[in-house]
Amino acid sequence: MPDIDSSTQGEMIEAVDEKISAIRTQSLDFSFNELADMYSDGELIIKPDFQRMFRWSEGAQARFIESLLLELPIPPIFLIERDDRIYELIDGLQRFSSYLHFRGQLKMDGEILPPLVLSDCDIVKELNGHTYKDLPRALEIKLKRSYVRAEILRKESDPRLRYYMFKRLNTGGERLTEQEVRNATIRLLSNDFNAFIVELSDDENFKECIDSVNENAILRKFDQELVLRFFALRNWGEKYKHEVADFLTEYMEAVSDDTDPTSFDYDREREAFRKTFLIIKRISEILDYGSKIFGSYDPRKGQVRGQFSVFHFEGIAIGLQRVIDEVDPDNVDQMNALAEVVRTGKADPTFLRATGGGKNDRVPYRARVNYFSDRFAGALS
């Protein structure tokens, strides 16, 4: 390990102290009843996108209620204090939502869910089959008075440090996808770009082009990740090296952070996105591929598979960007020429060598994009 001179040590200590001074925290103990009342009164909120990540099974929820009744230790929850003094939950979703569900107070997409019926309690099995209203009065009171430590990030804290705190609190419960974490955290910097991605993920042409993506992946926001991937590679493709998840997160952070010099013209980018997937949809119609336009190729059968391939998505969608301003989606000759490039390209060994396992780094990425980029340009010349 290299020696660190005294001046460098001092700079390191000063840098850490500076960041510490930018964080204002407070630790408080709340009863779950207090938290539930705050939730009902709008003084403690759970953002809808974050609330939809509540995925504990009913058995897991019931066992948490059982833990409270048995006075077993539970981890703290984390809150941020907004400028209007309202608290927002940023970690502890599964636990707090389980309590609200049992009390019959949990809202999902604006609707109150039916109260949780306890099941799979394995320590006090006598609890199974009962709701909150069935509990003996003594247990009702015991549950209401169950306490949890709340770590609160005060409103005076640096917004970017609030963002990083939320980002690093993806702990416990069911593991979230990278895009779910981005959606939940990036709004602490700005929600504009995130809302833009959600908007375009609902574009009809885009949805038809990626219709081969399975329903579970859509539920885990893979469609939104594809929209993010499109813009990140379209605008930052030269910076991509290997770790896709980190690359996408860094791009989303850069666009969302007002202090970052990265520019993003929402009107221009929206137009490019909509035009790209209109063109690709028309190419798919010409080739009669349907939802298989981004399907991988089966050389044994000589046909396109129904399985979605992100490599084909990148090659075709990003490859089009070189000529996107020249293409007229209503020009039949142009559409036929581009369709022929896609038809031959999906089966061309030159392109296929840049797809498949282990082809997620910079060199094969550039090869598959350049393959279609060069041929699309040639077809229109």
Solvent accessible surface area in square Angstrom, and as a share of the most:
residue,aa,sasa,rsa
1,M,223,1.00
2,P,113,0.71
3,D,145,0.75
4,I,75,0.38
5,D,86,0.44
6,S,93,0.60
7,S,73,0.47
8,T,52,0.30
9,Q,88,0.39
10,G,35,0.34
11,E,114,0.51
12,M,105,0.47
13,I,108,0.55
14,E,118,0.53
15,A,52,0.40
16,V,89,0.51
17,D,76,0.40
18,E,112,0.50
19,K,115,0.49
20,I,106,0.54
21,S,64,0.41
22,A,31,0.24
23,I,68,0.34
24,R,114,0.42
25,T,87,0.51
26,Q,68,0.30
27,S,55,0.36
28,L,61,0.30
29,D,76,0.39
30,F,23,0.10
31,S,8,0.05
32,F,1,0.00
33,N,42,0.22
34,E,78,0.35
35,L,0,0.00
36,A,0,0.00
37,D,73,0.38
38,M,28,0.12
39,Y,29,0.11
40,S,66,0.43
41,D,101,0.52
42,G,31,0.30
43,E,88,0.39
44,L,1,0.00
45,I,41,0.21
46,I,18,0.09
47,K,66,0.28
48,P,82,0.51
49,D,51,0.26
50,F,12,0.05
51,Q,10,0.04
52,R,106,0.39
53,M,7,0.03
54,F,24,0.10
55,R,65,0.24
56,W,61,0.21
57,S,68,0.44
58,E,95,0.43
59,G,6,0.06
60,A,26,0.20
61,Q,7,0.03
62,A,0,0.00
63,R,92,0.34
64,F,14,0.06
65,I,0,0.00
66,E,4,0.02
67,S,26,0.17
68,L,7,0.04
69,L,11,0.05
70,L,66,0.33
71,E,132,0.59
72,L,79,0.39
73,P,131,0.83
74,I,41,0.21
75,P,76,0.48
76,P,46,0.29
77,I,1,0.00
78,F,42,0.17
79,L,0,0.00
80,I,1,0.01
81,E,9,0.04
82,R,65,0.24
83,D,126,0.65
84,D,78,0.41
85,R,136,0.50
86,I,43,0.22
87,Y,34,0.13
88,E,5,0.02
89,L,0,0.00
90,I,2,0.01
91,D,14,0.07
92,G,5,0.05
93,L,9,0.04
94,Q,23,0.10
95,R,31,0.11
96,F,1,0.00
97,S,0,0.00
98,S,0,0.00
99,Y,0,0.00
100,L,0,0.00
101,H,15,0.07
102,F,0,0.00
103,R,51,0.18
104,G,20,0.19
105,Q,39,0.17
106,L,0,0.00
107,K,101,0.43
108,M,41,0.18
109,D,98,0.51
110,G,67,0.64
111,E,121,0.54
112,I,91,0.46
113,L,49,0.24
114,P,101,0.64
115,P,69,0.43
116,L,2,0.01
117,V,71,0.41
118,L,1,0.00
119,S,41,0.26
120,D,85,0.44
121,C,2,0.01
122,D,89,0.46
123,I,110,0.56
124,V,45,0.26
125,K,134,0.57
126,E,136,0.61
127,L,14,0.07
128,N,54,0.28
129,G,52,0.50
130,H,77,0.34
131,T,33,0.19
132,Y,24,0.09
133,K,176,0.75
134,D,78,0.41
135,L,11,0.06
136,P,82,0.51
137,R,156,0.57
138,A,74,0.57
139,L,52,0.26
140,E,27,0.12
141,I,52,0.26
142,K,67,0.29
143,L,0,0.00
144,K,51,0.22
145,R,165,0.60
146,S,16,0.10
147,Y,131,0.50
148,V,4,0.03
149,R,110,0.40
150,A,0,0.00
151,E,44,0.20
152,I,1,0.00
153,L,2,0.01
154,R,61,0.22
155,K,57,0.24
156,E,95,0.43
157,S,4,0.03
158,D,55,0.28
159,P,83,0.52
160,R,78,0.28
161,L,38,0.19
162,R,31,0.11
163,Y,2,0.01
164,Y,58,0.22
165,M,44,0.20
166,F,9,0.04
167,K,61,0.26
168,R,183,0.67
169,L,29,0.15
170,N,34,0.18
171,T,87,0.51
172,G,67,0.64
173,G,48,0.46
174,E,73,0.33
175,R,160,0.58
176,L,26,0.13
177,T,42,0.25
178,E,78,0.35
179,Q,1,0.01
180,E,2,0.01
181,V,19,0.11
182,R,7,0.03
183,N,4,0.02
184,A,2,0.02
185,T,4,0.02
186,I,2,0.01
187,R,37,0.14
188,L,25,0.13
189,L,35,0.18
190,S,25,0.16
191,N,69,0.36
192,D,95,0.49
193,F,0,0.00
194,N,3,0.01
195,A,50,0.39
196,F,7,0.03
197,I,0,0.00
198,V,60,0.34
199,E,70,0.31
200,L,0,0.00
201,S,10,0.07
202,D,90,0.47
203,D,12,0.06
204,E,108,0.49
205,N,30,0.15
206,F,0,0.00
207,K,81,0.34
208,E,83,0.37
209,C,3,0.02
210,I,5,0.03
211,D,99,0.51
212,S,30,0.19
213,V,15,0.09
214,N,97,0.50
215,E,136,0.61
216,N,97,0.50
217,A,23,0.18
218,I,60,0.30
219,L,113,0.56
220,R,49,0.18
221,K,47,0.20
222,F,50,0.21
223,D,19,0.10
224,Q,17,0.07
225,E,27,0.12
226,L,0,0.00
227,V,0,0.00
228,L,0,0.00
229,R,18,0.07
230,F,0,0.00
231,F,0,0.00
232,A,0,0.00
233,L,10,0.05
234,R,44,0.16
235,N,51,0.26
236,W,37,0.13
237,G,12,0.11
238,E,114,0.51
239,K,107,0.45
240,Y,7,0.03
241,K,134,0.57
242,H,98,0.44
243,E,105,0.47
244,V,21,0.12
245,A,33,0.25
246,D,81,0.42
247,F,14,0.06
248,L,1,0.00
249,T,15,0.09
250,E,93,0.42
251,Y,1,0.00
252,M,0,0.00
253,E,14,0.06
254,A,7,0.05
255,V,21,0.12
256,S,3,0.02
257,D,16,0.08
258,D,137,0.71
259,T,120,0.70
260,D,50,0.26
261,P,131,0.83
262,T,36,0.21
263,S,100,0.65
264,F,29,0.12
265,D,79,0.41
266,Y,68,0.26
267,D,106,0.55
268,R,140,0.51
269,E,7,0.03
270,R,65,0.24
271,E,120,0.54
272,A,10,0.08
273,F,0,0.00
274,R,90,0.33
275,K,49,0.21
276,T,0,0.00
277,F,0,0.00
278,L,48,0.24
279,I,0,0.00
280,I,0,0.00
281,K,48,0.21
282,R,75,0.27
283,I,0,0.00
284,S,5,0.04
285,E,106,0.47
286,I,78,0.39
287,L,32,0.16
288,D,127,0.66
289,Y,34,0.13
290,G,50,0.48
291,S,38,0.24
292,K,76,0.32
293,I,0,0.00
294,F,0,0.00
295,G,0,0.00
296,S,22,0.14
297,Y,38,0.14
298,D,8,0.04
299,P,94,0.59
300,R,211,0.77
301,K,146,0.62
302,G,45,0.43
303,Q,98,0.44
304,V,13,0.08
305,R,86,0.31
306,G,41,0.39
307,Q,129,0.57
308,F,32,0.13
309,S,14,0.09
310,V,32,0.18
311,F,32,0.13
312,H,2,0.01
313,F,1,0.00
314,E,5,0.02
315,G,0,0.00
316,I,0,0.00
317,A,0,0.00
318,I,13,0.07
319,G,0,0.00
320,L,0,0.00
321,Q,29,0.13
322,R,142,0.52
323,V,3,0.01
324,I,9,0.05
325,D,127,0.66
326,E,111,0.50
327,V,5,0.03
328,D,66,0.34
329,P,22,0.14
330,D,109,0.56
331,N,57,0.29
332,V,105,0.60
333,D,114,0.59
334,Q,39,0.17
335,M,8,0.03
336,N,70,0.36
337,A,30,0.24
338,L,0,0.00
339,A,2,0.01
340,E,80,0.36
341,V,17,0.10
342,V,0,0.00
343,R,118,0.43
344,T,62,0.36
345,G,0,0.00
346,K,1,0.00
347,A,37,0.28
348,D,38,0.20
349,P,85,0.54
350,T,69,0.40
351,F,1,0.00
352,L,42,0.21
353,R,159,0.58
354,A,5,0.04
355,T,21,0.12
356,G,35,0.34
357,G,78,0.75
358,G,75,0.72
359,K,64,0.27
360,N,57,0.29
361,D,50,0.26
362,R,97,0.35
363,V,111,0.64
364,P,17,0.10
365,Y,9,0.04
366,R,97,0.35
367,A,48,0.38
368,R,1,0.00
369,V,17,0.09
370,N,78,0.40
371,Y,13,0.05
372,F,0,0.00
373,S,10,0.06
374,D,74,0.38
375,R,98,0.36
376,F,0,0.00
377,A,24,0.19
378,G,46,0.44
379,A,37,0.29
380,L,38,0.19
381,S,130,0.84
